Amino acid sequence: MQFDQIIDRKPTYSFKWEKYKGKDILPLWVADTEFKCAQPILDALHARTEHGLMGYTLPAHHEAANQAVVSWLARQYGWEISADWIVWTPGVVPAFNVACKAYCQPGDKVMIQTPNYPPLLAAPKINGLERVDIGTVQEEGRWTIDFEELEKQAADPAVKLFVVCNPMNPVGSVLSAHELQRITDICVKNNVTLCSDEIHCDLILDENAKHIPAGKVPEFSGKVVTLMAASKTFNVAGLGASFAIIEDPKTRAEFNTAAKGIVPWVTVLALEATEAAFTLCDQWHGELLTYLRGNLDYLTNEIERIDGLELLPPQATFLAWIDASGLGVDNPQKYFEDKGVGPSPGIDFGDKNFIRINFGCPRSVLEEAIARIKA
Ligand SMILES: Cc1ncc(COP(=O)(O)O)c(C=O)c1O
């Protein structure tokens, strides 16, 4: 099985593996996977490097990559977009920072659901804005947004932007149609721009959940920016390729103006990789989801049997947000590292009682991690 293959990333300066270099700690933190890219992506990259010239390519001119995005969104989400709505960005992190600049004035407020991905938590302050946290609550066996808090905070006229992460990182929930409608209604009523980070949307594990892009919500007359990428699913994050979908021309122009002179063009290799991922890798994608579902089942069963740990299984992503408060230790991160397992520290996302385990790895690596935790 291709996803069982262990590939040594230590000699490649991998961010994930550099952290515990020289230590016997299994790195299960930063959100890339241990899986080799699908062959059509590697072939596309080879073909492009064989051509031998790496000069400028304006992403909007790369018709094939733009068409690949259009057809992927139609196939996966029934979302019919025009290629003109696509704004390529060399990462989702720059994109939500650009959204902060584009739709807010210094001193304005930005709502962020918490816990959340650390660079997202950091974005308002970087841009001279005030962050307003919207908490996450447990409801019917999954995490969701604290809607009461969202209603209350959105009514503050200083709030101009809501950056939501859907599927949510780290909690792994997929917003339902009803929840998404509620969010958009609240944004429209209060004139708040919605920026939806959907980088994990092609990783739906719960077969009853369905991802709905924020920009697809019918009757959404407000400003909405949907951020996506092939990067997490197809393990090409190191190439830096993502895109914003912005239907409204004025909202798009504001985004482009804020990015001007700061955000570079997406590289030609990133465009080629995205094109191949979205046109030639459907079978690989299906197999990946099957493998990740197997990893998640294994992890859920094991965590259930370990005293002091609790996991609400994520509906999407390859990330498990584990409540370690039952261990009764001050520093859960250190507890796991002492056992030879390196998760992401919950404190970075906003809750020190949790850790986040990346299960996008060969099953045998996960088994080794569980054995170490149990030892
Ligand atoms: C929610 C979320 N947004 C953005 C990113 C990173 O985006 P990029 O590498 O495209 O800047 C991550 C990576 O973990 C993420 O989890």
The ligand as a Gaussian input file, in Angstrom:
#p B3LYP/6-31G(d) Opt

LIG

0 1
 C       -6.065000      26.381000       8.758000
 C       -4.768000      26.555000       8.053000
 N       -4.592000      27.605000       7.249000
 C       -3.432000      27.805000       6.589000
 C       -2.385000      26.916000       6.729000
 C       -1.083000      27.153000       6.003000
 O       -1.301000      27.706000       4.777000
 P       -0.113000      28.004000       3.767000
 O        0.989000      27.036000       3.998000
 O       -0.764000      27.849000       2.429000
 O        0.283000      29.432000       4.027000
 C       -2.522000      25.822000       7.570000
 C       -1.393000      24.890000       7.757000
 O       -1.339000      24.124000       8.666000
 C       -3.747000      25.623000       8.224000
 O       -3.946000      24.567000       9.016000

